[in-house]
């Protein structure tokens, strides 16, 4: 039985099937995302969504959907599904669905009377092209398929409104047409492996609603342009392939292209394989550069998320070469910023104060995979530059207290950590001064750098002595500053004020390889984290016992921003929790962490199937919210799985 398989009883029940989404990417920034029954419920949903360099490299929905109709004996059975104003669903094609299987490739099976039709989708890697293969499995009489494309040609966070400036001209190409609705956009080519009949029937389909946007309290209704439809007769046992891309293709090559692409797929036959497939979808290749996109369907390339997610997305699935390619791209941007303050055009947030610290943490994970010698050879210079950069107080918003050696940063005007929600131009979660994870990461970075340079003939031997002095002198001040009488760590300390909120940043401090805390102290902190923050979906961003706890990420955009880091759980924090638990309990903790992962495996068939959402409500039933697939969450759960395997081997 397939690991990801859904029957008709679930699929025809829209209350159950519409919350389930699917995502495919081309690993170059383009994606396809929709719900299982094929009804778009977000403005970011689409059959072909691509980054357009000429328009700022933002994702643009080109082809919103493609409605298929089965025609027999002059009767039409439309398989499409849209929600129109007033909550009306039409044309109710979901009632013909019999099965959805997503183990190798997404395959939908429809039954219309005596007709059985399958639909399979694949994205072509590193090419802005999606292929859909239709196979007529069973039919007792002549059958024709009709295809009606719904075009958007708009930025993924915008909406389309019926207008008179749309370009109605169509370009004739082999077995299809090309359409470019507005100046400045690329042409969308829609072609078939067999020659179709094209029928001009241009019209606006008005009032299409996106229920997820309605729930968020943002604009949710748009009009889509349908220039006409294709028709192709099909025989029993025959397959037809549809292609949508921004370059024309030779129709005879489509079958070979399709088969070559599916041959590269890893079957989603297990929890690990689902996450492995999901991990690769975050890769973005742009020429010689490689990036990590933070999430779908509205993610961008962020420096912090890149370094946090990189080990899990690559090393945990044995993709060391991809780690090196992505790290080289990100490291070049970081080196440039450290040299003269230049920020990167593609990697946002490279200037934030904790970025160098997360970079070294990622390289530390690389050393566990590639070895100290390889790490020293490839990244020794980068690690040295980062340590010296911080020691010299050269970062504009990160400095070392001369008395304690602890790092300080100003987060009063804008967020400086991953808890970065903003309202009215101010941080929702105020964190300024000495942040617990900043200092834990700094202590860990010094410890790793010392281990890396042990026996290394540095050009300046006194440099290592200076690192050792910093490492030694901040240990006790860290404990004195952050560890309180209740047995947990303050989240941040500014002057004489220590924030008492119980937050998961302390889990980072106890999960790192080098910590100023001894084993007993780590355990007391771990006990508090377990008791107040742990959920089946990761760690809460705030304890229910702390002031301001808001567990549900619901309501208007303002209400969601207020709740973002005030209670909802984050799966990525489970990686550091697992590290801490295994450091305290050793082999006896393996079974416990393994059981905790069950909560994530359950999520493979909810939300975005085969992936993990951005965040989860802090209270039962711990529903997934936000981006449907998030890089750091997938990465850290993968890294935890790999850590457990190493413990057990």
C-alpha positions in Angstrom: 0.0 0.0 0.0 1.2 3.5 -0.9 2.5 5.7 2.0 0.6 8.7 0.6 -2.7 7.5 -0.8 -6.2 9.0 -0.3 -9.5 7.4 -1.3 -12.6 8.9 -2.8 -14.4 9.1 0.6 -11.9 11.7 1.8 -11.4 13.4 -1.6 -15.0 14.1 -2.4 -15.6 15.6 1.1 -14.3 19.1 0.6 -14.2 19.8 4.4 -11.6 17.0 4.6 -9.8 17.4 1.3 -9.4 21.1 0.8 -7.1 21.6 3.9 -4.7 19.0 2.3 -2.3 20.7 -0.1 0.5 19.5 -2.4 3.6 21.2 -3.5 6.1 20.6 -6.3 9.1 22.7 -7.3 11.7 22.8 -10.0 14.6 23.6 -7.6 15.1 26.9 -9.4 12.4 29.0 -7.7 9.3 27.9 -9.6 6.6 25.8 -8.0 3.1 24.2 -8.4 0.9 24.2 -5.4 -2.8 23.5 -4.9 -5.2 21.4 -2.8 -5.6 17.6 -3.4 -8.9 18.0 -5.3 -7.4 20.8 -7.4 -9.3 23.8 -6.1 -7.0 26.7 -5.4 -7.6 28.1 -1.9 -4.8 30.7 -1.7 -3.8 33.4 -4.1 -0.3 31.9 -4.1 -1.7 28.6 -5.5 -1.2 27.9 -9.2 -0.3 25.2 -11.7 2.8 27.1 -12.9 4.3 29.8 -10.6 7.7 31.1 -11.7 10.2 33.8 -10.7 10.4 36.5 -13.3 13.8 38.2 -13.3 12.6 41.1 -15.4 10.0 41.8 -12.7 12.2 41.7 -9.6 12.6 37.9 -9.4 9.3 37.7 -7.5 7.1 34.6 -8.0 4.3 35.1 -10.6 1.3 33.0 -11.1 1.2 32.4 -14.9 -1.1 29.4 -15.2 -3.6 29.3 -12.3 -5.3 26.0 -13.3 -6.3 23.8 -16.2 -9.9 22.5 -16.2 -10.3 19.1 -17.9 -13.6 17.9 -19.4 -14.5 14.4 -20.5 -16.8 14.3 -23.5 -18.8 11.2 -24.5 -21.8 10.9 -26.7 -22.0 14.7 -26.7 -22.3 14.9 -22.9 -19.6 16.9 -21.0 -18.3 16.0 -17.6 -16.0 18.8 -16.2 -13.4 17.6 -13.8 -12.5 21.2 -12.6 -13.2 22.7 -9.3 -13.4 26.4 -8.3 -15.0 28.4 -5.5 -16.9 31.4 -6.6 -18.5 34.3 -4.7 -21.0 33.3 -2.2 -19.1 30.0 -1.4 -20.4 28.3 -4.5 -18.2 25.5 -5.8 -18.3 24.8 -9.5 -18.1 22.7 -11.7 -17.8 20.1 -8.9 -15.4 17.9 -10.7 -14.3 16.4 -7.3 -17.3 14.1 -7.3 -15.6 12.1 -10.1 -12.4 11.5 -8.1 -11.7 8.0 -7.0 -8.1 8.0 -5.7 -5.1 10.2 -5.2 -1.6 8.6 -4.9 1.6 10.5 -4.3 4.3 7.9 -3.7 6.3 8.5 -6.9 4.5 11.3 -8.6 1.1 12.9 -7.9 -1.5 10.7 -9.6 -5.2 11.5 -9.6 -7.7 8.8 -10.8 -11.2 9.9 -12.1 -14.2 7.8 -13.0 -16.9 9.2 -15.2 -19.4 6.4 -15.9 -17.4 3.8 -17.8 -14.4 6.1 -18.3 -11.4 5.8 -16.0 -8.8 8.6 -16.5 -5.6 9.2 -14.6 -3.7 12.5 -14.3 0.0 12.7 -13.3 2.0 15.8 -12.8 5.8 16.4 -12.9 7.9 19.5 -12.7 11.0 19.5 -14.9 14.1 20.2 -12.7 15.7 23.6 -13.2 13.3 24.5 -16.0 10.1 26.5 -15.8 8.0 23.7 -17.1 5.3 21.5 -15.8 4.1 18.3 -17.6 0.8 16.6 -17.0 0.2 13.1 -18.4 -3.4 12.0 -19.0 -4.0 8.3 -19.6 -7.4 6.8 -20.6 -7.4 3.6 -18.6 -10.9 2.5 -19.5 -13.6 3.6 -22.0 -16.4 1.8 -23.8 -17.1 4.5 -26.5 -15.3 7.3 -28.3 -13.9 9.9 -25.8 -12.7 13.4 -26.2 -10.8 15.5 -23.6 -11.3 19.3 -23.4 -8.8 21.5 -21.6 -9.6 25.1 -20.5 -6.6 27.1 -19.2 -7.2 29.8 -16.5 -4.5 32.5 -16.9 -3.4 35.0 -14.2 -0.1 36.6 -15.1 0.2 38.4 -11.8 2.5 38.5 -8.7 1.7 35.6 -6.3 0.6 38.0 -3.5 -1.6 40.1 -5.7 -5.0 39.4 -7.4 -6.2 39.8 -10.9 -9.1 42.0 -11.9 -11.0 41.9 -15.2 -9.6 44.6 -17.5 -9.6 45.8 -21.1 -5.8 45.9 -21.5 -5.3 42.1 -21.6 -3.5 41.0 -24.7 -5.9 38.7 -26.6 -3.4 37.8 -29.3 -2.3 34.1 -29.4 0.9 32.7 -30.9 0.5 29.5 -32.8 3.2 26.9 -32.0 3.6 23.2 -32.6 0.6 21.4 -31.0 -0.4 24.5 -29.0 -0.5 28.2 -28.4 1.6 30.9 -26.7 0.0 33.7 -24.7 1.4 36.8 -23.1 -1.3 38.8 -21.3 0.7 41.9 -20.4 3.8 43.6 -21.6 7.0 42.7 -19.7 5.9 39.2 -19.0 7.4 36.1 -20.7 5.1 34.2 -23.1 3.4 31.1 -21.7 3.5 28.2 -24.1 0.8 25.5 -23.7 1.4 22.5 -25.9 0.4 18.8 -26.2 2.2 15.7 -27.3 -0.5 15.3 -29.9 -2.1 18.0 -32.1 -5.2 19.4 -30.5 -8.0 21.5 -31.9 -8.0 25.0 -30.4 -11.3 26.9 -30.0 -11.3 30.6 -29.4 -13.7 31.5 -26.6 -12.1 34.4 -24.7 -13.8 35.5 -21.5 -13.2 36.5 -17.9 -14.2 34.0 -15.2 -15.2 36.4 -12.4 -15.4 36.2 -8.7 -13.1 33.2 -7.9 -12.6 33.1 -4.2 -9.6 31.9 -2.1 -10.9 30.6 1.2 -7.6 30.6 3.0 -7.1 34.3 2.2 -10.7 35.0 3.4 -9.8 33.4 6.7 -6.7 35.6 7.0 -8.8 38.7 6.5 -7.0 39.8 3.3 -8.3 40.4 -0.2 -9.5 37.0 -1.6 -11.5 37.4 -4.8 -10.2 37.6 -8.4 -11.0 37.3 -12.0 -9.1 34.9 -14.3 -8.7 35.1 -18.1 -9.7 32.0 -20.2 -8.8 32.5 -23.9 -10.5 29.4 -25.1 -10.0 25.6 -24.9 -8.2 22.7 -26.5 -9.9 19.4 -27.6 -8.2 16.1 -28.3 -9.8 12.7 -29.0 -8.2 9.9 -26.9 -8.3 6.1 -27.2 -8.3 3.5 -24.4 -4.8 2.8 -23.2 -3.5 6.0 -24.8 -1.6 8.8 -23.0 -1.5 12.5 -23.8 1.1 14.9 -22.3 0.4 18.6 -21.7 3.2 21.0 -21.3 3.2 24.5 -19.8 6.4 26.6 -19.9 7.9 29.8 -20.9 9.8 28.3 -23.8 8.3 26.3 -26.7 9.1 22.6 -26.8 9.2 20.0 -29.5 6.0 17.9 -28.9 7.8 14.7 -29.8 10.2 15.2 -26.9 7.6 15.4 -24.2 7.3 11.6 -23.6 11.0 11.2 -23.2 11.3 14.3 -21.1 8.5 13.0 -18.8 10.1 9.6 -18.4 13.6 11.0 -17.7 12.2 13.2 -15.0 10.3 10.6 -13.1 13.4 8.3 -13.2 15.1 10.7 -10.8 12.4 10.7 -8.2 12.8 9.2 -4.7 9.6 7.3 -3.8 7.7 8.9 -0.9 7.5 5.4 0.7 8.4 6.4 4.2 8.6 9.3 6.7 12.2 9.9 5.9 11.7 9.8 2.1 8.9 12.3 2.3 11.1 14.7 4.1 14.0 14.0 1.8 11.9 14.9 -1.2 10.6 18.0 0.7 14.2 19.1 1.5 15.3 19.1 -2.1 12.3 21.3 -3.0 13.9 24.2 -1.1 17.0 24.3 -3.3 17.2 27.2 -5.7 19.8 27.1 -8.4 20.5 30.4 -10.3 23.4 30.0 -12.7 26.5 29.1 -10.7 24.8 30.2 -7.4 22.7 28.0 -5.1 20.3 29.2 -2.4 17.7 27.9 0.1 14.2 29.4 -0.1 12.7 29.8 3.3 9.3 28.2 2.5 6.4 27.9 0.2 4.3 29.4 -1.1 5.5 32.8 -0.1 9.1 32.3 1.0 12.2 34.2 0.0 15.9 33.6 0.4 16.9 34.6 4.0 20.4 34.4 5.4 19.4 33.1 8.9 17.1 30.4 7.5 19.8 29.4 5.0 22.4 28.7 7.7 19.9 27.2 10.1 18.4 24.8 7.5 21.5 24.0 5.5 22.8 21.0 7.5 19.4 19.2 7.6 18.5 19.9 4.0 21.7 18.6 2.6 24.0 16.6 5.0 21.1 14.7 6.6 20.2 13.3 3.2 23.8 12.8 2.0 23.9 15.8 -0.3 27.3 17.2 0.8 28.0 18.7 -2.6 24.8 20.8 -2.3 25.8 22.0 1.2 29.1 23.2 -0.3 27.4 24.9 -3.2 24.9 26.7 -1.1 27.4 27.6 1.6 29.8 29.0 -0.9 27.1 31.3 -2.2 26.0 32.4 1.2 29.6 32.7 2.6 30.5 35.0 -0.3 27.7 37.3 0.6 28.7 37.2 4.3 32.4 37.9 3.5 31.3 40.8 1.4 29.2 42.3 4.2 32.0 41.7 6.8 34.5 43.4 4.4 32.7 46.7 3.7 29.0 46.4 4.8 27.7 45.5 1.3 24.4 43.6 1.5 23.4 41.0 -1.0 20.8 41.5 -3.7 19.3 38.0 -3.3 20.0 36.9 0.3 18.0 39.0 2.6 19.1 39.8 6.2 22.8 39.1 5.7 23.5 42.1 7.9 21.6 40.8 11.0 23.9 40.3 14.1 23.4 36.6 14.6 24.1 35.6 11.0 27.8 34.9 11.5 27.0 32.8 14.5 24.6 30.6 12.7 27.1 30.3 9.8 29.6 28.8 12.2 27.0 26.5 13.6 26.2 25.2 10.1 29.9 24.6 9.5 30.2 22.8 12.7 27.6 20.3 11.5 29.5 20.0 8.2 32.6 19.0 10.2 30.7 16.1 11.7 30.0 14.9 8.2 33.2 15.7 6.3 35.7 15.6 9.1 37.9 18.3 10.8 40.6 18.2 8.1 38.2 18.8 5.2 36.4 21.5 7.1 39.7 23.2 8.1 40.9 23.0 4.5 37.7 24.3 2.9 36.3 26.7 5.5 39.1 27.4 8.0 39.6 30.9 6.5 35.9 31.8 6.7 35.6 30.6 10.4 38.8 32.6 11.3 37.5 35.7 9.6 34.1 35.5 11.4 35.7 35.0 14.9 38.1 37.9 14.3 35.3 40.0 12.9 33.3 39.6 16.1 36.2 40.0 18.4 37.1 43.3 16.7 33.6 44.6 17.3 33.3 45.3 13.6 29.6 44.4 13.3 27.4 47.5 13.5 25.0 45.9 15.9 27.0 43.3 17.8 29.6 44.1 20.4 31.4 42.3 23.2 31.1 43.6 26.8 34.7 44.3 27.9 33.9 43.1 31.5 32.1 39.8 30.8 32.9 38.9 27.2 29.1 38.5 26.5 27.7 39.7 23.3 25.3 42.6 23.2 22.9 43.9 20.5 20.3 46.6 20.1 16.9 45.1 19.3 14.9 48.1 20.5 14.1 49.5 17.1 13.9 46.4 14.9 14.0 42.7 15.5 17.5 41.2 15.5 16.7 37.5 16.2 14.5 34.9 14.5 11.6 36.1 16.6 11.2 38.9 14.1 7.5 39.9 14.0 6.8 43.6 13.6 3.7 45.8 14.1 3.6 49.5 13.6 7.3 49.5 12.9 8.2 48.0 16.3 9.2 44.5 17.4 6.2 42.5 18.8 8.6 40.5 20.9 11.1 42.9 22.5 14.5 41.3 22.8 17.5 43.6 23.3 20.8 43.6 25.1 22.3 40.1 25.9 20.2 37.5 24.1 20.6 34.0 25.4 21.0 32.1 22.1 23.4 34.8 20.7 25.7 34.2 23.6 25.3 30.4 23.5 26.1 30.4 19.8 29.1 32.6 20.4 30.5 30.4 23.1 29.9 27.4 20.9 31.6 29.1 17.9 34.7 29.8 20.0 34.8 26.2 21.2 34.4 24.9 17.7 37.0 27.2 16.3 39.5 26.1 19.0 38.9 22.5 18.2 39.3 23.2 14.5 42.6 25.0 14.9 44.0 22.5 17.4 47.3 21.4 15.8 46.8 23.9 12.9 49.8 26.0 12.2 48.2 29.4 12.3 50.0 32.4 10.8 49.6 34.2 14.1 49.8 31.7 17.0 48.6 34.4 19.5 45.3 34.5 17.7 44.3 31.1 19.1 45.4 32.2 22.6 43.0 35.2 22.3 40.2 32.9 21.3 40.9 30.6 24.3 40.9 33.6 26.6 37.5 34.7 25.3 36.1 31.2 25.6 37.3 30.9 29.2 36.3 34.3 30.4 32.6 34.3 29.2 31.7 30.9 30.7 30.9 32.0 34.3 29.3 35.3 33.3 27.0 33.4 31.0 25.8 31.3 33.9 25.6 34.2 36.3 23.6 36.3 33.7 21.1 33.8 32.3 20.6 30.9 34.8 18.0 31.9 37.4 16.8 30.4 40.6 13.9 28.7 38.9 16.3 26.5 37.0 15.8 27.9 33.5 17.6 30.6 31.4 16.4 34.2 31.0 15.6 34.9 27.4 17.5 38.2 27.4 19.1 40.6 29.8 19.5 44.3 29.3 21.3 46.2 32.1 19.6 45.2 35.3 16.5 43.9 33.7 16.2 40.1 33.0 13.2 39.0 30.9 11.5 36.1 32.8 9.5 34.8 29.8 9.9 31.1 29.4 11.0 30.8 25.7 12.6 28.1 23.6 15.8 30.0 22.9 17.2 28.4 26.0 16.9 25.0 24.1 19.5 26.3 21.7 21.8 27.0 24.5 21.6 23.5 26.0 21.6 21.7 22.7 24.9 23.1 21.4 28.1 21.0 21.5 29.9 23.6 23.6 27.9 25.1 26.5 28.9 27.1 29.6 26.4 25.0 31.5 27.4 21.7 33.1 25.3 18.5 32.8 23.3 19.1 35.9 22.4 22.7 34.8 21.5 21.5 31.4 19.1 19.0 32.9 17.3 21.6 35.1 16.8 23.8 32.0 15.7 20.8 30.0 13.1 19.9 32.6 11.5 23.3 32.3 11.6 23.2 28.5 10.0 19.7 28.6 7.4 20.7 31.1 6.3 24.1 29.7 7.3 24.2 26.0 7.2 20.7 24.5 4.4 19.7 22.2 4.0 17.0 19.6 4.8 19.6 16.9 8.0 21.0 18.5 8.6 23.7 21.1 6.2 26.5 21.9 7.5 30.0 21.4 6.2 31.0 24.8 5.1 29.1 27.9 1.4 29.0 28.7 2.5 30.2 32.2 4.1 33.3 30.8 2.4 36.7 30.2 1.0 37.2 26.7 0.6 33.5 25.7 -1.4 33.3 22.5 -1.4 29.7 21.2 -3.5 30.1 18.1 -2.2 31.6 14.9 -5.6 32.8 13.7 -7.5 36.0 12.8 -6.5 39.1 10.9 -3.0 39.8 9.7 -2.4 42.0 12.8 -3.7 39.3 15.2 -1.5 36.7 13.5 1.6 38.9 13.7 0.9 39.5 17.4 0.6 35.7 18.0 3.5 34.6 15.7 6.1 34.2 18.5 3.8 34.2 21.5 2.8 30.5 21.8 2.7 28.7 18.5 5.1 25.7 18.2 8.0 25.4 15.9 9.3 22.0 14.7 12.8 23.2 14.0 13.4 23.8 17.7 13.0 20.0 18.2 16.4 19.6 16.7 18.1 21.5 19.6 15.8 19.9 22.1 16.8 16.4 20.9 20.5 17.4 21.0 20.1 18.6 24.6 18.1 15.5 25.6 20.7 13.1 24.2 23.5 15.0 25.8 21.8 14.7 29.2 20.5 11.2 29.0 22.7 9.6 26.3 21.5 6.3 24.7 18.6 6.0 27.2 17.0 9.1 25.6 17.0 7.7 22.0 13.6 5.9 22.5 12.0 9.0 23.9 13.1 11.3 21.0 12.1 8.6 18.5 8.6 8.6 20.0 8.5 12.4 19.8 9.0 12.2 16.0 5.7 10.4 15.6 3.9 13.7 16.0 5.7 14.9 12.8 5.1 11.7 10.9 1.4 12.1 11.5 1.7 15.4 9.6 2.8 13.7 6.4 -0.9 13.3 5.4 -2.2 16.6 6.7 -1.5 20.1 5.7 1.0 20.0 2.8 1.3 16.3 2.3 4.9 15.0 2.7 6.1 18.2 4.4 5.9 20.4 7.5 4.1 23.7 8.0 5.8 26.9 9.2 4.2 26.7 12.7 1.6 24.9 14.7 -0.9 26.0 17.3 0.5 25.8 20.8 -2.6 24.1 22.1 -4.4 20.9 20.9 -5.1 19.8 18.2 -1.8 21.6 17.2 -3.1 22.5 13.7 -0.5 23.6 11.1 -0.5 27.2 10.1 1.5 29.7 8.0 3.6 28.6 5.0 2.6 25.1 4.0 6.2 23.9 3.7 9.0 25.4 5.7 12.7 24.8 5.3 14.0 25.0 8.8 11.3 22.6 10.1 12.0 20.0 7.5 15.7 20.4 8.0 15.9 20.0 11.7 13.5 17.0 11.8 15.7 15.4 9.2 18.8 16.2 11.2 17.2 14.7 14.3 16.4 11.5 12.4 20.0 11.3 11.3 21.3 12.0 14.8 19.2 9.1 16.2 20.6 6.8 13.5 24.1 7.7 14.5 23.3 7.1 18.2 21.8 3.7 17.4 24.7 2.5 15.1 
